[in-house]
Amino acid sequence: MAHLRPIPFEQIPSYLQNVMHAYDDELGGSGFVQVLAHAPEVFKRFIDFYFDLELQTRGAVDGQITELARLMVARQNNCGL
């Protein structure tokens, strides 16, 4: 499986840097944004969709279950877990 190197924070567009700060505050980490920043316009469209969805469904699924699902997807995709 191909791997992308993280883009240094200083080279990430400012609107994605703001997203990273929001993820740091909300989720405790935002390193994945440095990888997704390889396609900033695609990621921006995802953010526009996901943030609205997240706000509408907040609390519908327990945070621990959500994190377990993320870990299982990462493991299935050999993401070094």
C-alpha positions as semicolon CSV with decimal commas, in nm:
position;residue;x (nm);y (nm);z (nm)
1;M;0,000;0,000;0,000
2;A;0,133;0,346;-0,089
3;H;0,209;0,588;0,192
4;L;0,210;0,969;0,181
5;R;0,444;1,179;0,389
6;P;0,286;1,444;0,610
7;I;0,316;1,799;0,479
8;P;0,490;2,031;0,728
9;F;0,239;2,248;0,915
10;E;0,390;2,571;0,777
11;Q;0,325;2,457;0,419
12;I;-0,042;2,374;0,475
13;P;-0,297;2,633;0,354
14;S;-0,416;2,858;0,637
15;Y;-0,778;2,737;0,622
16;L;-0,655;2,381;0,682
17;Q;-0,432;2,501;0,965
18;N;-0,750;2,637;1,125
19;V;-0,915;2,298;1,078
20;M;-0,616;2,134;1,244
21;H;-0,655;2,359;1,548
22;A;-1,025;2,268;1,565
23;Y;-0,942;1,895;1,547
24;D;-0,675;1,938;1,815
25;D;-0,932;2,099;2,044
26;E;-1,214;1,857;1,964
27;L;-1,035;1,526;1,907
28;G;-0,695;1,576;2,064
29;G;-0,506;1,532;1,739
30;S;-0,490;1,649;1,382
31;G;-0,185;1,488;1,226
32;F;-0,397;1,319;0,962
33;V;-0,472;1,662;0,812
34;Q;-0,104;1,690;0,721
35;V;-0,149;1,388;0,495
36;L;-0,487;1,489;0,357
37;A;-0,341;1,831;0,272
38;H;-0,186;1,671;-0,038
39;A;-0,530;1,732;-0,195
40;P;-0,642;2,048;-0,013
41;E;-0,944;2,128;-0,231
42;V;-1,083;1,776;-0,199
43;F;-1,026;1,785;0,175
44;K;-1,194;2,127;0,202
45;R;-1,505;1,986;0,034
46;F;-1,500;1,693;0,274
47;I;-1,471;1,933;0,570
48;D;-1,766;2,137;0,446
49;F;-1,973;1,817;0,429
50;Y;-1,841;1,645;0,742
51;F;-1,851;1,936;0,986
52;D;-2,218;2,002;0,908
53;L;-2,297;1,631;0,941
54;E;-2,102;1,608;1,267
55;L;-2,291;1,904;1,415
56;Q;-2,627;1,753;1,318
57;T;-2,551;1,405;1,452
58;R;-2,335;1,489;1,753
59;G;-2,405;1,245;2,030
60;A;-2,597;1,000;1,812
61;V;-2,307;0,753;1,836
62;D;-2,095;0,725;2,149
63;G;-1,745;0,874;2,108
64;Q;-1,576;0,553;2,224
65;I;-1,761;0,348;1,963
66;T;-1,667;0,601;1,696
67;E;-1,301;0,579;1,795
68;L;-1,313;0,198;1,797
69;A;-1,457;0,206;1,445
70;R;-1,175;0,437;1,333
71;L;-0,916;0,206;1,485
72;M;-1,067;-0,098;1,317
73;V;-1,069;0,076;0,977
74;A;-0,706;0,181;1,029
75;R;-0,607;-0,172;1,124
76;Q;-0,792;-0,316;0,823
77;N;-0,599;-0,075;0,598
78;N;-0,261;-0,159;0,757
79;C;-0,210;0,191;0,892
80;G;0,066;0,085;1,132
81;L;-0,147;0,025;1,439
